[in-house]
Amino acid sequence: MNTISVFSAEQINEIPGFNDRYSLAIRIWHWIFFLFLTATLVTVLLASTVFRTRNNISLVQEQLQEKSVIVSNDQARAVAHAYNDKLWILHTYIGYVLCVFLLARILIEITRPGEEKLGARIKKAMGFRAVLPEDKMEQRHYLQVKWGYVVFYLLILIMALTGLGLAFEDAPFLKTFHGAIKQVHSFVQYFIYAYILLHLAGVIRADLGKYQGLVSGMIHGKKRV
């Protein structure tokens, strides 16, 4: 027989995640992953704008003309493309690191105590039956955050798999699907951007409002007071 739990506003901090003590492994993973994810997004931004090949052809020609060297569009394109290539190569290497960290996150989740697992926390929260309107809002907020994590990890998994597919595009069994893999990789990135913006906005708002100490808790691992 299932037991239905009722929680009040005073009990909300007992729900996993609202006032958790973050483990050292999770904290280290979170911040290093954040740094590398930011780095890969920066490489995409630079390679797609400032160092975009066609945007720099005329610049290469102008700089060489100042040295009395005249080059054709194709020659200038080759030079501009070389710098663009370097950024995409760096993007690929950072992608490898993110793949390793994704595997590490899976291992951390597997080895965590049962009650700390993401799935267990979601299941536990879904088992609560709030009575007061404010309690229902808290429960809904908690579940939205946790399901958001699930969606984010799935998006990162898709990006990792498609990224590896592009990195090893010369493999015979991948050549046929190169176009589709590239389209998926390019499309999913926008959902990653959207999630990051929403996550940052949500965390800042929460830390400045009802859940003060949320950010610092991810640094020192202590529960909010």
N, C-alpha and C positions, 0 to 999 in steps of 0.2 A: 504494500500500500504506500503510495507516494505521500510524503509529508510536505505540505505547503507552508513556506515560511513567510512571515510578515515582518517588515522592518520599518522603523520610524526614521525621522530625520536624524535623531541622535545616533542611530545605528549604522548610518550610511558608510562611515569610515571602516566598518567591519567587512564591507564587501571588498574582495580582492581587487587591487588595482587603484582604489581611491586613496588609500593611505599605505601603500606597500613599502616594504624595505627592499630595495633593489639589490640583487646579488652583485658581487664584484664582476663576475663574468658578463652579466647583462650590461653593466655600466661601461665596461671597457669596450665591449662589442658595439654598443650604441654609439659612442662618440667616435671611435675609429671608423665605423661604417659611415657615419655622418660625414666625416672629413673626406673619405674616398668618394662617396656619392657626390658630394659637392664638387670635388675635383673633376670627376667625369662629366658633370653637367657644365662646368666651366670650359672644358675642352670642346664640348659640342657647341657651346655658344661662340667661342673664338673661331673655331673651324668653319662655322656657318655664317660668320659675319666679317670680323676684322681680317681673318686670313683666308677668306673664301677665294678660290682661285681666280674666278672671273673679275672679282673686285680689285685685284692687284696687278693685272696684266699691264694696264696703263702706267701704274706706279713704277713697275720694273723698267718699262721703256723710258720713262722720264728720268729715272735715276741714272740709267746707263747713258742716255743722251747727254747728261751733264758731264759725263766723262768722255764724250765724243765717241760713244759706242752705239751703233744702230743695230737693233735686233728686230726680228719679225714678231708677229703676234704669237706664232707657235713657239718660238724660242722664249719669249717672255712668259707665255703660259707654262712652259716646262719649269721655269724658275719659281713662279708663284705656286705652282702645284706641289713643288718639293716641300715648301714650308707647310702647306695644307696637309700634306701626307704625314709630316712629322707629328702634327697634332692628333691625327686619327690613329697613328701608331701608338702614341701615348695613351689615347683613349682606350685602345685595345688592351694595353698592359694594365691599366687601372681596372678595366673590366674583369680581367683574370683575378685580380685581388678581390673584387666584389664577389666573384663566384666562390672563392675560398671562404669569404666571410659568410656567405649565404649557407654554405655547408656547415660552417661553425655554429651558426644560429640554430640550424636543425639539430645538431648534436647537443647544444645547450638545452634545447627544448626537450629532447629525449631523456637527458640525464637529470633534469630538474625533478624535485619531489612532486608527487602526483597532484597535490593541491595547488602547486604553483604553475602548472602547465596552462597554456592559453585556453585550450579546449575545456579544461576542468573549470576554469574561472568563468567562462562563458556559460557553461552548463549550470553552474551554481547560481549565477546571476539570473538566468532564465527561470530558475526554480523559485525565485522570490515572487511574492504577490503583494505589491504595494497597495496601501489603502488610501493614503492621502495623495492629493494631486502632486505636491512637491516631491513626494517619494517616488511616484511614477516617473516624473521627469528625471530624477536622479538615476533610476534604473535604466530608463531609455538612453540617457546620456552615456552611462557606463557601457551598455551593449553596443551602442553606435561606435564608441571608441575602440572596443575590442574587435568588433567585426571589421572596422577600418584597418586594424593591424593585419587581419587575415587577408583582406583584399590587397593591401600593400605588399605583403610577402608573396602573394600569387603574381602580382605585377612584376616584382623583382625577379621571380623565378622565370617568367616569360621573357623578360629582358635578358637574363643570363643565358638562357637556352638559345634564343635567337641571336644574341651577341656571339656566342660560341659558333653558331652556324655560319655567321658572316666571317668570323676570324679564320675558320677552316673551310672556306668556300671552295677551295681547290679539291676537296675530297669528292670523289666521283658521285657518291650517293647524295651529296648536298647540292651539286651544280643544278640539278633539275628544279630544285625548290628555292634557288637563290633569290629570285624576284619576290616570292611570297614571304620568305623569311625577312628580307629587307623591309618590306611594307609593314609587316607586323611589328618589327623592331622600331621603326620610325613612328608608327601610330601609337604604340603603347607608351612611348616616352612622354606624351602629353598628359596621360593619366598620372604618371609619376610626378610631373611638375605640379599638377593640380593637387595631388595628395600632399606634397611637401608644403605648398602654400597654405592649404587648409590646416595641416598639422601644426605648422609654426604659429599661425594666427590663433588656433585653438589653445595651444599651450601657453602662449603669451597672455591671452585673455584669461585663462584659468589661473595662471600664476599671479596675475594682478588682481584677481577677484576672489572667488570663493576658495580656490585651492592654492593658497599662497605656500611657497616652498616646493612646488611641484618640480621646477627645473633644478633647484639645488639638491633635491632628493635624488635626482638622476646623477648627481656628481658625487655626493658623499654617501649615498645609500641609506641615509637615516629616514625614519618616518617623519612626516610633517607633524608639527606640534599643534 
